[in-house]
């Protein structure tokens, strides 16, 4: 895990957040996915551009570590 993303059971119920904030990684990634610009996220959540990149890198690492299992093809 990089130094900008922390997991602390006392902050946001242990969800990954940007260090020094209570902003969950999911809020940043979700904001980008929902169409917010980096500038809007930085203003809205008081994070830096480096924090945004750290959130995206963290999400990427989770996805790459995930095991994927093909879904069964429906009979039909």
Legacy VTK file of the C-alpha trace (Angstrom):
# vtk DataFile Version 3.0
C-alpha trace
ASCII
DATASET POLYDATA
POINTS 76 float
0.000 0.000 0.000
1.343 3.425 -0.782
1.839 6.144 1.829
-1.162 8.222 0.687
-3.703 5.461 1.288
-4.281 4.147 4.788
-6.581 1.638 6.429
-7.375 2.372 10.058
-10.253 0.677 11.882
-10.910 3.989 13.680
-11.452 5.919 10.411
-14.446 5.217 8.138
-14.897 1.745 9.665
-11.551 0.557 8.278
-12.216 1.462 4.650
-9.189 2.708 2.689
-8.939 6.515 2.861
-6.553 9.248 1.796
-4.005 9.753 4.581
-4.798 12.744 6.788
-8.441 12.816 5.661
-11.624 10.835 6.102
-12.136 10.670 2.325
-12.663 7.057 1.220
-10.939 5.850 -1.934
-14.339 4.750 -3.224
-15.587 8.348 -3.108
-12.733 9.542 -5.324
-12.942 6.672 -7.806
-16.737 6.874 -7.813
-16.609 10.614 -8.421
-14.366 10.144 -11.433
-16.556 7.329 -12.734
-19.589 9.564 -12.285
-18.102 12.315 -14.422
-16.481 14.634 -11.890
-13.257 16.271 -13.029
-10.048 16.056 -11.034
-10.461 19.730 -10.212
-13.990 19.180 -8.867
-12.803 16.293 -6.693
-9.882 18.329 -5.366
-12.238 21.188 -4.451
-15.073 19.047 -3.099
-12.962 16.716 -0.931
-9.901 18.906 -0.306
-7.446 16.367 -1.731
-4.489 16.833 -4.057
-3.967 15.545 -7.559
-1.406 13.140 -6.096
-4.112 11.824 -3.756
-6.355 11.162 -6.752
-3.579 9.249 -8.525
-2.928 7.273 -5.329
-6.627 6.338 -5.145
-6.598 5.175 -8.757
-3.383 3.219 -8.237
-4.844 1.569 -5.144
-7.982 0.566 -7.051
-5.840 -0.786 -9.888
-3.786 -2.897 -7.480
-6.962 -4.375 -5.993
-8.358 -5.249 -9.401
-5.090 -6.809 -10.541
-4.922 -8.924 -7.377
-8.513 -10.117 -7.747
-9.143 -13.646 -8.974
-11.753 -13.824 -11.684
-13.936 -16.833 -12.258
-15.953 -17.154 -15.464
-19.683 -17.176 -14.994
-21.475 -20.280 -16.197
-23.070 -19.946 -19.605
-26.827 -20.216 -19.293
-28.328 -23.265 -20.971
-30.620 -22.366 -23.577
LINES 1 77
76 0 1 2 3 4 5 6 7 8 9 10 11 12 13 14 15 16 17 18 19 20 21 22 23 24 25 26 27 28 29 30 31 32 33 34 35 36 37 38 39 40 41 42 43 44 45 46 47 48 49 50 51 52 53 54 55 56 57 58 59 60 61 62 63 64 65 66 67 68 69 70 71 72 73 74 75
